């Protein structure tokens, strides 16, 4: 039976089934734990970019393409898995995703280029993390109303907890055992840790009453900023793509970038942990802010901060400076992805969230994929990363233009803070 709806959930106290009740925070905490583990898997390529490239006898662009396929697969898989989660329940989807992540890492460890592509793009991305991030964001958003921005920021921080914890662990494991054994070992961790969390803590979300759903639909239809709903969704998707291209650059290439300019890989991994650690703590602030000023205002502020930090990477070469810029980048960009989810929930009916949220995330993650691959391609052509950071600034400016246009329309339509859907 699907695990949707409190009417089918037996043995769960009423206080644990209420919107923003005890069960809501329990579900958010479990989702955070799941994502903290599942999002360690894409970091294996980030930390091991140079040894994996050397082991495969290829160029950095090819290895970065495997990381890019992970993001594309995660986004595309989110659309499919979001549809399934509404029908068979998020628990089963998360259980399936954990199995696919383990399988993807096992296939990737075979040691050929095509095994790396299939393992990361299809298994780890499309069927693995695609079953985690987008479905869990929609799932948790249905537990909350007034504090939805805070909750979304919290669970989306799983990516950053993974970034704090795993890079140094992976660096040590790869140095001692090699990247292939490290992949196999982490696959086993995912397979053993994620399914129990899903079974024990991902309880069915509350079901809206008919009147509530009707009110939400009416509100969603009226809150399209004077644009056709699908046109508005397309603009949000394009904005997401443009801001995620620069977002991918430090996250995918920071360790290799540090190594290129003479900073030891261990310090590069620590720098990545600082970046994600700052992102984790600042994301809680962005969630708090989003609950008060709305998704679009939060998005444009976060995007502006990201643009400044990406520009700073162009002029920084020393270790202390890069630690500082990495921390600033983490503080700025961390509010962006949850803001897109919140915007969709503010402007569209709740009944459409299971496909509209994954669509926006898919386009955004395609930007992450393109940014990761394109930075590798530019490095292979020029021999350094400055052109990649410069193009990242250009994409960020395009994002600010689109978001500014939407924010202006929202202001003209009667207030800067839309009602929650």
C-alpha positions in Angstrom: 0.0 0.0 0.0 1.3 3.5 -0.7 2.5 5.3 2.4 0.7 8.6 1.6 -2.0 10.1 3.8 -2.5 10.0 7.5 -5.8 8.1 7.1 -3.7 5.0 6.1 -1.0 5.5 8.8 -1.8 3.2 11.7 -0.2 3.6 15.1 1.0 7.2 14.6 -0.3 9.6 17.3 -2.3 12.6 16.0 0.3 15.1 17.1 2.8 13.3 14.9 0.5 13.6 11.9 -0.2 17.3 12.1 1.3 20.0 9.8 4.3 21.5 11.6 3.8 19.0 14.5 6.3 16.6 16.1 6.1 14.2 13.2 6.9 17.0 10.7 10.3 17.7 12.4 10.9 14.0 12.8 10.4 13.5 9.0 12.6 16.5 8.3 15.3 15.2 10.5 15.2 11.8 8.9 15.3 13.3 5.4 18.3 15.4 6.4 20.1 12.3 7.6 19.3 10.4 4.4 20.6 13.2 2.2 23.7 13.6 4.4 24.6 10.1 3.4 23.4 9.9 -0.2 25.0 13.2 -1.2 28.4 11.8 -0.2 28.4 9.7 -3.3 28.9 12.5 -5.9 31.8 13.8 -3.8 33.9 10.8 -4.6 34.6 12.2 -8.1 35.2 15.7 -6.7 37.8 14.5 -4.2 39.3 11.9 -6.5 39.2 13.9 -9.8 42.9 13.7 -10.4 43.6 10.1 -9.3 40.5 8.8 -11.1 41.5 10.7 -14.3 45.0 9.2 -14.0 43.7 5.7 -13.2 41.4 5.7 -16.3 44.2 7.2 -18.5 42.0 10.0 -19.7 41.7 13.8 -19.5 40.0 15.8 -16.8 37.1 16.8 -19.1 36.0 13.1 -19.3 36.0 12.5 -15.6 34.2 15.8 -15.0 31.6 14.6 -17.6 30.8 11.6 -15.3 30.2 14.1 -12.5 28.0 16.1 -14.8 26.0 13.0 -15.8 25.3 12.5 -12.1 23.6 15.9 -11.8 21.6 15.4 -15.0 20.6 12.0 -13.9 19.5 13.2 -10.4 17.4 15.9 -12.0 15.7 13.7 -14.6 15.3 10.9 -12.1 13.6 13.3 -9.7 10.7 13.9 -12.2 10.2 10.1 -12.6 10.7 9.3 -8.9 8.5 12.2 -7.8 5.6 10.6 -9.8 6.3 7.2 -8.3 6.6 8.6 -4.7 3.1 10.0 -5.0 1.8 6.5 -5.8 3.9 4.0 -3.9 5.3 6.2 -1.1 8.5 7.9 -0.4 9.8 5.1 1.8 10.0 2.6 -1.0 11.5 5.2 -3.4 14.3 6.0 -0.9 15.0 2.3 -0.3 15.2 1.8 -4.0 17.5 4.8 -4.4 19.9 3.6 -1.7 20.2 0.3 -3.6 20.9 2.0 -6.9 23.6 4.3 -5.3 25.4 1.2 -4.0 25.1 -0.5 -7.4 26.3 2.7 -9.2 29.4 2.9 -7.1 30.1 -0.8 -7.6 29.8 -0.4 -11.4 31.9 2.8 -11.4 34.7 1.0 -9.5 35.2 -1.5 -12.4 37.8 1.0 -13.7 36.7 1.9 -17.3 35.4 5.1 -18.6 32.0 3.6 -19.7 31.6 1.9 -16.4 32.1 5.3 -14.7 29.5 7.0 -17.0 26.9 4.2 -16.5 27.5 3.9 -12.8 27.3 7.6 -12.1 24.8 8.8 -14.8 22.3 6.0 -14.8 22.6 4.2 -11.4 23.9 6.7 -9.0 22.2 9.7 -10.6 19.0 8.8 -12.4 17.9 5.9 -10.2 19.9 6.7 -7.1 20.0 10.3 -6.0 17.1 11.0 -8.3 15.0 9.0 -5.8 16.4 11.1 -2.9 16.7 14.8 -3.3 13.6 15.9 -5.3 11.1 13.5 -3.8 12.2 14.2 -0.3 12.0 18.0 -0.8 8.4 17.6 -2.0 7.6 15.2 0.8 8.9 17.4 3.6 7.2 20.5 2.1 3.9 18.8 2.6 4.5 18.6 6.3 5.0 22.4 6.7 3.2 25.7 6.1 4.4 28.7 8.0 7.9 27.3 8.5 8.3 25.7 5.1 11.3 27.7 4.1 13.1 26.8 7.3 12.3 23.1 6.8 13.4 23.1 3.2 16.6 24.8 4.1 17.2 22.3 6.8 16.9 19.2 4.7 18.6 20.6 1.7 21.6 21.1 4.0 22.2 17.4 3.8 24.3 18.1 0.8 26.5 20.4 3.0 26.7 18.0 5.9 28.0 15.5 3.4 30.5 18.1 2.2 31.7 18.7 5.8 32.0 15.1 6.8 33.1 13.1 3.7 35.8 14.9 1.6 38.5 14.4 4.2 37.4 10.8 4.8 37.5 10.1 1.1 40.9 11.7 0.7 42.4 9.5 3.5 40.7 6.4 2.1 41.8 7.0 -1.4 45.4 7.7 -0.3 45.4 4.4 1.6 43.2 2.0 -0.4 42.7 3.7 -3.8 39.6 5.2 -5.3 38.0 1.9 -6.4 38.0 0.4 -3.0 36.7 3.7 -1.5 33.8 3.6 -3.9 32.9 0.1 -2.9 33.1 0.8 0.7 30.9 3.9 0.5 28.3 2.0 -1.5 28.1 -0.4 1.4 27.7 2.5 3.9 24.7 3.8 1.8 23.1 0.4 1.5 23.4 -0.3 5.3 22.4 3.2 6.6 19.7 4.7 4.4 16.9 2.0 4.3 16.5 1.8 8.1 16.1 5.5 8.3 13.4 5.4 5.7 11.5 2.6 7.2 11.6 3.9 10.8 11.1 7.7 10.3 9.6 8.7 7.0 6.0 8.5 8.1 3.2 9.5 5.7 2.6 13.2 5.4 -0.8 14.9 6.3 -3.5 14.8 3.6 -5.1 18.1 2.7 -8.8 18.3 3.1 -10.9 19.0 -0.1 -11.6 22.6 0.9 -7.9 23.2 1.6 -6.8 21.7 -1.7 -9.4 23.8 -3.5 -8.2 26.9 -1.8 -4.6 26.1 -2.6 -5.4 25.5 -6.3 -7.3 28.8 -6.5 -4.4 30.6 -4.9 -1.9 28.9 -7.2 -3.8 29.9 -10.3 -3.9 33.5 -9.2 -0.3 33.6 -8.2 1.4 33.4 -11.6 2.7 37.0 -11.7 0.6 37.7 -14.7 2.3 35.0 -16.8 1.1 31.7 -18.1 2.0 29.0 -15.5 4.2 27.0 -17.8 6.0 30.2 -19.1 6.7 31.1 -15.5 8.0 27.6 -14.8 10.2 27.9 -17.8 11.7 31.2 -16.6 12.4 29.7 -13.2 14.1 26.8 -14.9 16.3 29.0 -17.0 17.2 31.1 -14.0 18.0 27.9 -12.1 20.3 26.7 -15.0 22.1 30.0 -15.1 22.8 30.2 -11.4 23.8 26.5 -11.1 26.5 26.8 -13.8 28.7 29.0 -11.6 27.5 27.1 -8.5 29.1 23.9 -9.8 32.6 25.3 -10.4 34.0 25.4 -6.8 32.0 22.4 -5.7 33.3 20.2 -8.6 36.8 21.6 -9.2 38.0 23.2 -6.0 40.3 20.3 -4.9 41.9 20.0 -8.3 42.2 23.8 -8.6 44.1 23.9 -5.3 46.4 21.1 -6.4 47.2 22.9 -9.6 48.4 26.0 -7.8 50.5 24.1 -5.3 48.1 23.6 -2.4 48.2 20.0 -1.1 45.1 17.8 -1.9 44.4 17.4 1.8 44.2 21.2 2.2 41.9 21.3 -0.9 39.6 18.8 0.7 39.6 20.8 3.9 38.7 23.9 1.9 35.8 22.1 0.4 34.7 21.1 3.9 34.9 24.8 5.0 32.8 25.8 2.0 30.1 23.3 2.7 30.3 23.9 6.4 29.6 27.6 5.9 26.9 26.7 3.5 25.2 24.5 6.1 25.1 27.1 8.8 24.1 30.0 6.5 21.4 27.9 4.9 19.5 28.0 8.2 19.6 31.8 8.0 18.4 31.8 4.4 15.5 29.5 5.4 14.5 31.8 8.2 14.7 34.8 5.9 12.6 33.0 3.2 9.8 32.5 5.7 9.7 36.2 6.1 10.4 37.8 2.7 9.5 35.0 0.3 11.4 32.9 -2.2 12.1 35.4 -4.9 13.7 38.0 -2.6 15.8 35.2 -0.9 16.8 34.0 -4.4 18.1 37.3 -5.7 20.0 38.0 -2.5 21.7 34.6 -2.5 22.5 34.8 -6.2 24.1 38.3 -5.8 26.3 36.9 -3.0 27.3 34.0 -5.2 28.2 36.3 -8.1 30.6 38.3 -5.9 32.3 35.1 -4.6 32.7 33.6 -8.0 34.4 36.8 -9.2 36.7 36.7 -6.1 38.0 33.2 -7.2 39.4 35.0 -10.3 41.7 37.2 -8.3 42.7 34.8 -5.4 45.6 32.4 -5.6 47.0 32.0 -2.1 45.8 29.4 0.5 44.5 31.8 3.1 42.7 33.9 0.5 41.1 30.8 -1.0 39.9 29.5 2.4 38.3 33.0 2.9 36.7 33.1 -0.6 35.4 29.5 -0.2 33.8 30.4 3.1 32.2 33.4 1.5 30.9 31.3 -1.5 29.4 28.9 1.0 27.7 31.7 2.9 26.2 33.1 -0.2 25.0 30.3 -2.5 23.4 28.1 0.1 20.0 29.7 0.0 19.5 29.4 -3.7 18.2 25.8 -4.3 15.6 25.8 -1.4 14.4 29.2 -2.6 13.4 27.6 -6.0 11.4 24.9 -4.2 9.7 27.5 -2.0 8.9 29.7 -5.1 7.2 26.8 -6.8 5.2 26.1 -3.7 4.3 29.8 -3.3 3.2 30.2 -6.9 1.6 26.9 -7.9 -1.0 24.5 -6.4 0.3 21.9 -3.9 -1.2 19.2 -6.2 1.3 20.1 -8.9 4.3 20.1 -6.6 5.3 16.5 -7.4 6.1 17.4 -11.0 6.8 21.1 -11.0 9.4 21.0 -8.3 11.4 18.2 -9.9 11.2 19.9 -13.3 12.8 23.1 -12.0 15.4 21.0 -10.1 16.1 19.0 -13.2 16.9 22.1 -15.3 18.9 23.5 -12.4 20.9 20.3 -12.0 21.5 20.3 -15.7 23.2 23.7 -15.1 25.3 22.0 -12.4 26.2 19.3 -14.9 27.1 21.8 -17.6 29.1 23.9 -15.3 31.1 20.9 -14.0 31.8 19.5 -17.5 32.4 22.9 -19.1 34.9 23.9 -16.4 36.9 20.7 -17.1 36.7 21.4 -20.9 38.0 24.9 -20.4 40.8 23.7 -18.2 41.9 21.1 -20.7 41.9 23.9 -23.4 43.6 26.7 -21.5 45.5 24.8 -18.8 44.0 26.9 -15.9 40.6 27.7 -14.4 40.3 31.5 -14.8 38.2 31.4 -18.0 35.7 29.0 -16.3 35.2 31.4 -13.3 34.8 34.4 -15.7 32.1 32.6 -17.7 30.5 31.6 -14.4 30.1 35.3 -13.5 28.4 35.9 -16.9 25.9 33.1 -16.2 25.2 34.5 -12.7 24.4 38.0 -14.2 21.9 36.3 -16.5 20.3 34.7 -13.5 20.0 38.0 -11.6 18.4 39.6 -14.7 15.6 36.9 -14.9 15.0 36.8 -11.1 14.9 40.6 -11.0 12.2 40.6 -13.7 10.1 38.1 -11.8 10.6 40.0 -8.6 9.4 43.2 -10.2 6.3 41.5 -11.5 5.6 40.1 -8.1 5.9 43.5 -6.6 3.6 45.0 -9.2 1.0 42.2 -8.5 0.4 43.3 -5.0 3.2 42.6 -2.5 6.6 41.1 -2.2 5.5 38.1 -0.1 3.0 35.7 -1.8 0.7 33.4 0.2 2.0 29.9 0.8 0.5 27.2 -1.4 
